[in-house]
Each structure stands twice: as structure tokens, then as C-alpha cells.
Amino acid sequence: MEAEAIFSALADSTRLRVMRLLARMDLAVGELAQVLGQSQPRVSRHVAILCGAGLAERRREGSWTFIRQKVVAGSSDPLTDASARLLDAAEDADPELAARCAQDRSRLAAIREARERSAADYFEQHAEQWDGLRALLTPEKRVEAAVLDALGNAPLGCALDIGTGTGRSAEALADRAEHIVGFDRSPAMLRLARARLQHLPVGSWELVQGDFVALPFAPCTFDTVLLHQVLHFAAEPALPLAEAARVCRPGGRIVIVDLDAHDLEEMRERHAHARLGFSDTQMHGWLTQAGFMPEPPRMLRGPRTAKGRALDTKIWLATRDAGSADKNKNAQQSAQENRTPGKDRAAA
């Protein structure tokens, strides 16, 4: 019985402490062990029980596995809602548990600081590469402002940031989204994103690792889908766009921020770009094929190089056609059939 499993899982002081910590932030088993002052094998056993009862879930990111709570107050599921409220009430009613939880939470500051130090070290090691690329692109703040302006004042609902990288775009959209998911193939990037997003309310965001041509989400999950400077890594852009359409609800919107068509071959060699930007005709064709209704694109001029060349940024916005399910299915099939033989999958 589900209820029996939940009550059995909560009948342990350590597991209660784990759940109260997960209510503040997602944590790796090693981080939980550090806060609780217990061995990793012991904490792993407690986590297994909580996950088995449906109170928590594991999310793998490379060699790391993060644990996140599944019970949230206000959930539409009565048992989930009751479990969350029970955990709140238990801490309020038990002074000893409250004192222990307060002490545990004070140690979370060390976890946050360690993540931020790791992110800073990464940027320091790759500073030359990042600075060189930034110098060629339209400034990030200007792009973010243009994206928000393009989206207008309508709420973003449940949003997906494909190729979230450092989580900068996800952070910019978080205030207007009901829930935001940062998605990336790189565990290193997801660790940077976690350090950036950890100040946001728990439950309002999550990070997922995977390939952008095989999104691990059910159809019609998201109201807003963003691909920010990621589509140029795709050898076959129609594939990730078909996947984006699959997970986008009818009437939902897709925002693609990427480079206008250019001839800077160095982007292939130095930055692994599979595509040298996109023309409006190309993008219109892919979006229409995937079941989206494109709007006129927006242009953001980039800085000129010493030779007078530039990397201009384009914002392509489109709405998913309410009757696009069949179109999307055909687009996925067509994209797979036309895929260039022998090429590896590009990833977010």
C-alpha cells in the first residue's frame, strides 16, 4: 500500500531530516552525508527507502546523482499534499526535531559555497575560451532583454530551456515561469547551472541531463521552449526542433536564439559549431515542418571583427499549431529519414 510505505519511510529521524533538507534544495548523496555527519552508504540506504516510498527521486548527472523531493504542499494528489503538510507539522510540533533541522540547514551554506567555488574555478580555467567567444557575440544582457520583450507579458507556464549551459537563460526566465526545467547533455554545464539556480525556490526549477534529439519528457509537457545558442551544434536541426515540438503543448511557444547565417569557418574549428548560423528561410521551413507557426524574426547586430565581419544574433519565435500533432509526427519521421548517414548525434 502506498500510504503504508510513506508512513514506514517517515518513521525514522534521519529520513525526516533528509526530507526537510530536500525541501530547501536538491542534494547529492555525498552532500547529504556531509550535512548529516553520517557515512555515504548509510545515507544511501535511507535515500533508497524514501525513493521507494515515492517521497524523493534520484536524478543522474554524469557521475553524480542528485536527490530531489517529490512531495509538495498544494499538490493535486491528496496523499502527496498530506505528506508535505505532515512534514511541516512534524517540525513545528517537535522541538527536538526542529532544533536538529535548523542545525542541518545551517550547514547547507557550506554546500552552496562549495558549488559556487567549483563554478568559479571552471570559468577561471576556461576564461580565455569564454572571453574569446563572448567578444564575437551580441552582449548577453541585450539578448536576454530582447527575448523577454519578444515573449511579451504573457506568463511562460511550464518552461524548458534546451541546452541550458550555465543556467543563465533559465534564471532570466524563472520569475515569469510557473516551473522551469534546464536541460543539457553536459554534466559539467549542469553543475554550473545548479550553482547559479540554487538561490531559487525549491520546486520551481529542476535540471535534467540528456540528448536534445531524444528529450526524456512526455508529449505536450511545456508551454514555452527555449533553445538559446544551441541549435548550431546540431548536424540535423530538424531533429531537435521536431522533439521540441513534441514536448510543446498546442498553443505553446518556441523561442530560438541563434546566429544569423555567416561565413566564419573558425567557429567550426574553435567552438565545434556544426552549422554556421541559419537563414530565415531555413528556420521557417524547419519550424513549419515541425508544426509551428513562425513570426517575423528579430535581428540583433553583433560586434564587427577586424575584417569587418560580424556574428549577428537572430530571435525566431513561433507558436505551436493546435492541430500540429500529426505534422510533428511526420516531421520527426522525415527528419530521421533524411538524416545524414554516419553522423553522430549532436547534443545540447
C-alpha positions in Angstrom: 0.0 0.0 0.0 1.3 3.5 -0.9 0.2 5.1 2.4 1.8 2.3 4.4 5.1 2.8 2.5 5.1 6.5 3.1 4.4 6.2 6.9 7.0 3.5 7.2 9.6 5.6 5.4 8.9 8.6 7.6 9.2 6.6 10.8 12.9 7.4 11.2 14.6 10.6 12.4 17.3 10.6 9.8 14.9 10.2 7.0 12.8 13.1 8.4 15.9 15.2 8.4 16.7 14.3 4.8 13.2 15.3 3.7 13.5 18.6 5.5 16.8 19.3 3.8 15.4 18.3 0.3 12.6 20.8 0.9 15.4 23.5 0.7 17.5 22.2 -2.2 18.4 19.2 -4.3 21.4 17.4 -2.9 23.8 14.7 -3.9 24.2 11.7 -1.5 27.7 12.9 -0.6 26.4 16.3 0.2 23.6 14.8 2.4 26.2 12.7 4.2 28.3 15.9 4.8 25.4 17.7 6.3 24.1 14.8 8.4 27.5 13.7 9.6 26.9 10.1 8.5 28.5 7.7 6.1 27.5 7.7 2.5 26.4 4.0 2.5 24.1 4.7 5.4 22.7 7.8 3.8 22.2 5.9 0.5 20.1 3.3 2.3 17.9 6.0 3.8 17.6 7.6 0.4 16.6 4.3 -1.2 13.8 3.9 1.3 12.5 7.4 0.6 12.6 6.9 -3.1 10.9 3.6 -2.8 8.1 5.2 -1.0 7.7 7.9 -3.7 8.8 10.7 -1.3 12.0 11.5 -3.2 13.6 10.7 -6.6 17.1 10.3 -8.0 18.3 12.4 -10.9 21.6 11.3 -12.5 24.0 13.9 -13.9 27.2 12.2 -15.2 28.9 10.5 -12.3 26.8 12.5 -9.8 23.3 11.5 -8.6 21.1 14.2 -7.1 18.2 13.6 -4.8 15.1 15.8 -5.0 11.8 15.8 -3.1 8.6 14.6 -4.8 6.1 15.7 -2.1 5.0 19.4 -2.4 2.3 21.1 -0.4 -0.7 22.1 -2.6 -0.2 19.1 -4.9 -3.3 17.9 -6.8 -2.6 14.4 -5.4 -4.2 14.2 -1.9 -1.6 11.8 -0.4 1.3 13.9 -1.7 -0.2 17.1 -0.4 -0.9 15.4 3.0 2.6 14.1 3.2 4.1 17.5 2.6 1.9 19.1 5.2 2.7 16.3 7.7 6.4 17.0 7.3 5.8 20.7 8.0 3.7 19.9 11.0 6.2 17.4 12.4 8.9 20.0 12.6 6.5 22.6 14.1 5.3 20.2 16.8 8.6 18.6 17.8 11.2 21.0 19.3 13.9 18.4 19.2 13.4 17.7 15.5 13.1 21.4 14.8 16.5 22.1 16.5 18.2 19.3 14.6 16.7 20.5 11.3 17.8 24.1 12.0 21.3 22.8 12.6 21.2 20.8 9.4 20.0 23.7 7.3 22.8 26.0 8.7 25.3 23.5 7.1 23.7 24.0 3.7 25.6 27.3 3.3 28.8 25.3 3.0 27.3 23.2 0.2 26.2 26.3 -1.7 29.6 27.9 -1.2 31.4 24.8 -2.5 29.3 24.7 -5.6 30.0 28.4 -6.3 33.7 27.9 -5.8 33.6 25.0 -8.3 31.8 27.1 -10.8 34.3 30.0 -10.4 37.2 27.5 -10.8 35.7 26.2 -14.0 35.4 29.7 -15.5 38.9 30.6 -14.5 40.3 27.5 -16.2 38.3 28.3 -19.4 38.4 32.1 -19.2 40.3 32.6 -22.5 37.9 30.4 -24.5 34.8 32.0 -23.0 36.1 35.6 -23.4 37.1 34.9 -27.0 33.6 33.7 -27.9 31.8 36.5 -26.0 33.8 39.1 -27.9 32.2 37.8 -31.1 28.6 37.7 -29.9 25.9 40.2 -29.1 26.1 41.0 -25.3 24.1 38.6 -23.2 22.1 41.2 -21.3 21.0 42.7 -24.6 19.9 39.3 -25.9 18.0 38.4 -22.7 16.2 41.7 -22.8 15.2 41.1 -26.4 13.9 37.6 -25.6 11.8 38.8 -22.8 10.4 41.6 -25.0 9.6 39.1 -27.7 7.7 36.9 -25.3 5.6 39.9 -24.1 3.8 39.9 -20.8 2.0 36.6 -21.2 3.0 34.0 -18.5 5.5 31.4 -19.6 3.8 28.5 -17.8 6.0 25.4 -17.6 9.2 26.2 -19.5 12.0 24.1 -20.9 15.5 25.6 -21.6 17.2 23.2 -24.0 20.9 23.5 -23.8 20.8 25.5 -20.6 24.6 25.6 -20.2 25.3 27.7 -17.2 21.6 28.3 -16.5 21.8 32.0 -17.3 18.7 31.9 -19.6 16.8 29.7 -17.1 17.5 32.2 -14.4 16.3 35.1 -16.6 13.0 33.4 -17.3 12.4 31.9 -13.8 10.4 34.9 -12.4 7.9 34.6 -15.2 7.7 30.8 -15.3 5.5 28.5 -13.2 8.2 25.9 -13.4 11.4 25.8 -15.4 13.5 22.8 -16.5 17.1 23.3 -17.5 18.2 20.6 -19.9 21.8 19.9 -21.1 23.9 17.0 -22.2 27.0 18.1 -20.2 27.2 17.2 -16.5 29.9 20.0 -16.2 27.4 22.6 -17.5 24.6 21.3 -15.3 26.9 21.7 -12.2 27.4 25.3 -13.2 23.7 25.8 -13.7 23.0 24.2 -10.3 25.3 26.7 -8.6 23.6 29.6 -10.5 20.0 28.5 -9.8 20.3 27.2 -6.2 19.0 30.5 -4.8 15.6 30.0 -6.5 12.7 28.4 -4.5 13.0 24.6 -4.4 10.3 23.0 -6.6 10.3 25.9 -9.0 13.1 24.5 -11.1 15.0 21.3 -12.0 17.9 20.2 -14.1 17.8 17.2 -16.5 20.6 15.6 -18.4 20.1 14.1 -21.8 20.3 14.5 -25.6 18.2 17.1 -27.4 17.2 14.7 -30.2 15.6 12.4 -27.6 14.0 14.5 -24.9 13.0 12.5 -21.8 9.6 14.2 -21.5 6.1 13.3 -22.3 4.3 14.9 -25.2 2.7 18.3 -24.6 4.5 18.9 -21.3 5.7 22.5 -21.8 4.1 25.9 -22.6 7.4 27.6 -23.5 10.5 26.0 -25.1 13.8 27.9 -25.5 16.9 27.0 -27.5 19.5 29.6 -26.8 22.7 29.4 -28.9 22.4 25.6 -29.0 20.9 24.7 -32.4 24.1 25.4 -34.3 25.6 22.3 -32.6 23.0 20.1 -34.4 24.1 18.4 -37.6 20.4 17.9 -38.5 18.5 20.8 -36.8 15.1 19.3 -37.9 15.6 16.6 -35.3 15.8 18.7 -32.1 13.1 21.0 -33.5 10.8 18.1 -34.0 11.5 16.9 -30.4 10.9 20.4 -29.2 7.5 20.4 -31.0 6.6 17.0 -29.5 7.0 18.2 -25.9 5.4 21.7 -26.6 1.7 22.0 -25.9 -0.7 23.2 -28.7 -0.7 26.9 -28.4 2.7 26.9 -26.7 5.6 28.9 -27.9 9.2 28.1 -29.0 12.0 30.7 -28.9 15.2 30.1 -30.9 18.1 32.4 -30.2 21.0 31.7 -32.6 23.4 33.1 -35.1 22.3 34.5 -38.4 23.9 32.8 -41.4 27.6 33.7 -41.6 30.9 32.5 -43.1 33.3 32.4 -40.1 34.7 28.9 -40.5 36.7 29.4 -37.3 33.5 28.7 -35.4 33.7 25.1 -36.6 37.3 24.6 -35.6 37.5 26.6 -32.3 34.0 26.2 -31.0 32.7 23.0 -32.6 29.7 24.6 -34.4 28.2 22.2 -36.8 26.2 25.0 -38.5 27.4 28.4 -39.5 24.2 30.1 -38.4 20.8 29.9 -40.1 18.9 31.8 -42.7 15.3 32.9 -42.1 14.2 30.6 -45.0 15.9 27.5 -43.3 14.4 28.3 -39.9 10.9 29.0 -41.3 11.0 25.7 -43.2 12.0 23.6 -40.1 9.6 25.3 -37.8 6.7 24.9 -40.2 7.6 21.3 -40.8 7.6 20.7 -37.0 4.1 22.1 -36.7 4.9 25.7 -35.5 3.5 28.9 -36.9 6.6 31.3 -37.2 6.5 35.0 -36.5 8.8 37.6 -38.2 12.4 37.1 -36.8 14.2 39.8 -34.8 17.7 40.8 -35.5 20.4 41.8 -33.0 23.6 43.2 -34.6 26.8 41.8 -33.2 30.2 43.4 -32.9 32.3 43.6 -36.1 35.6 41.8 -36.4 38.9 43.4 -37.5 38.0 42.3 -41.1 34.5 43.9 -40.8 32.7 40.6 -40.5 30.1 40.0 -37.7 28.1 37.4 -35.9 24.6 38.8 -35.7 22.1 37.1 -33.5 18.5 36.3 -34.5 15.5 35.5 -32.4 12.9 33.3 -34.1 9.6 33.0 -32.2 6.8 30.6 -33.2 3.6 29.2 -31.8 2.7 25.5 -32.0 -0.3 24.9 -34.2 -3.2 23.5 -32.2 -3.6 20.8 -34.8 0.1 20.1 -35.2 0.3 16.6 -33.6 0.2 14.8 -36.9 2.5 17.4 -38.5 5.0 16.8 -35.8 4.9 13.1 -36.1 5.5 13.4 -39.9 8.3 15.9 -39.2 10.1 13.5 -36.8 9.8 10.7 -39.4 11.0 12.9 -42.2 13.9 14.2 -40.2 15.0 10.7 -39.3 14.7 9.5 -42.9 16.7 12.5 -44.3 19.4 12.2 -41.6 23.0 12.2 -42.9 24.4 8.7 -42.6 27.4 8.2 -40.4 27.0 11.4 -38.4 26.9 11.2 -34.6 24.0 12.9 -32.8 24.6 16.4 -31.9 23.6 17.2 -28.3 22.5 20.1 -26.2 
